């Protein structure tokens, strides 16, 4: 009996709730411009490419990628701090960036 009343209560609430489309006419998707997304993506991608290039030019990319793959994030953080004399917060940011890149590359390979 309780289950029946619970279902009945849910049905009453669902029927009494009126989701009119007119209420959402000013919703932001109606103002969505794909050209803006394309332009902003190009800017983000350019920054991303510059970050990878910077790490390669400063001999951080390959050693840290290898360290992440072989020993993990913590080892790569320690390697960055001790060998390259970079502050820990910056190394953590670099390693996290590279780890995210590796995850995306691995995901592409599996798809």
Legacy VTK file of the C-alpha trace (Angstrom):
# vtk DataFile Version 3.0
C-alpha trace
ASCII
DATASET POLYDATA
POINTS 111 float
0.000 0.000 0.000
2.852 2.406 0.823
4.484 1.729 -2.540
1.211 2.474 -4.295
0.813 5.756 -2.394
4.398 6.699 -3.147
3.916 6.081 -6.875
0.626 7.979 -6.773
2.308 10.919 -5.042
5.084 10.995 -7.659
2.469 10.877 -10.432
0.522 13.769 -8.893
3.670 15.865 -8.552
4.729 15.085 -12.117
1.329 15.963 -13.516
1.026 19.178 -11.537
4.414 20.478 -12.650
4.102 22.484 -15.834
7.280 22.867 -17.823
6.273 25.319 -20.485
8.745 25.988 -23.267
7.717 29.636 -23.268
9.371 30.068 -19.856
12.742 29.279 -21.373
12.605 31.437 -24.487
15.516 33.547 -23.315
17.680 30.490 -22.726
21.279 31.040 -23.833
21.354 28.251 -26.426
19.090 30.282 -28.634
21.843 32.886 -28.781
24.475 30.215 -29.462
26.867 31.150 -32.261
29.078 28.313 -33.545
31.516 30.818 -35.068
32.393 32.086 -31.587
33.149 28.545 -30.386
35.387 27.904 -33.407
37.332 31.131 -32.849
37.792 30.531 -29.129
38.827 26.909 -29.709
41.554 28.053 -32.118
42.910 30.378 -29.431
42.846 27.669 -26.748
44.489 25.142 -29.061
47.214 27.641 -29.946
47.997 28.149 -26.256
48.015 24.380 -25.712
50.425 23.889 -28.617
52.663 26.655 -27.273
52.767 24.964 -23.861
53.880 21.661 -25.384
56.462 23.453 -27.537
57.779 25.332 -24.487
58.201 22.091 -22.524
60.005 20.440 -25.448
62.343 23.422 -25.937
63.283 23.363 -22.256
63.932 19.601 -22.206
61.066 18.919 -19.832
58.610 17.165 -22.108
60.364 13.881 -22.949
61.906 13.133 -19.529
58.675 13.872 -17.686
56.520 11.908 -20.136
58.841 8.914 -19.732
58.825 9.269 -15.947
55.034 9.456 -15.814
54.643 6.404 -18.038
57.233 4.310 -16.243
57.061 5.386 -12.584
53.999 7.576 -12.106
53.062 11.137 -11.258
54.817 11.431 -7.903
58.148 10.294 -9.354
57.778 12.764 -12.231
57.057 15.562 -9.731
60.170 14.699 -7.737
62.261 14.483 -10.907
61.075 17.900 -12.002
61.810 19.510 -8.640
65.183 17.885 -7.994
66.730 17.742 -11.459
65.373 20.935 -12.939
65.278 23.014 -9.742
61.735 24.210 -10.399
59.396 25.004 -7.524
57.078 22.199 -6.511
53.785 23.918 -7.382
54.964 24.628 -10.917
56.247 21.072 -11.351
52.961 19.692 -10.116
51.118 21.841 -12.656
53.414 20.722 -15.493
53.132 17.042 -14.560
49.352 17.267 -14.217
49.178 18.890 -17.653
51.315 16.142 -19.180
49.386 13.401 -17.382
46.135 14.794 -18.798
47.707 14.839 -22.238
48.770 11.207 -21.894
45.280 10.202 -20.766
43.757 11.872 -23.816
46.253 10.245 -26.164
45.608 6.833 -24.630
41.867 7.340 -24.913
42.237 8.203 -28.618
44.288 5.043 -29.176
41.598 2.848 -27.628
38.816 4.429 -29.713
LINES 1 112
111 0 1 2 3 4 5 6 7 8 9 10 11 12 13 14 15 16 17 18 19 20 21 22 23 24 25 26 27 28 29 30 31 32 33 34 35 36 37 38 39 40 41 42 43 44 45 46 47 48 49 50 51 52 53 54 55 56 57 58 59 60 61 62 63 64 65 66 67 68 69 70 71 72 73 74 75 76 77 78 79 80 81 82 83 84 85 86 87 88 89 90 91 92 93 94 95 96 97 98 99 100 101 102 103 104 105 106 107 108 109 110
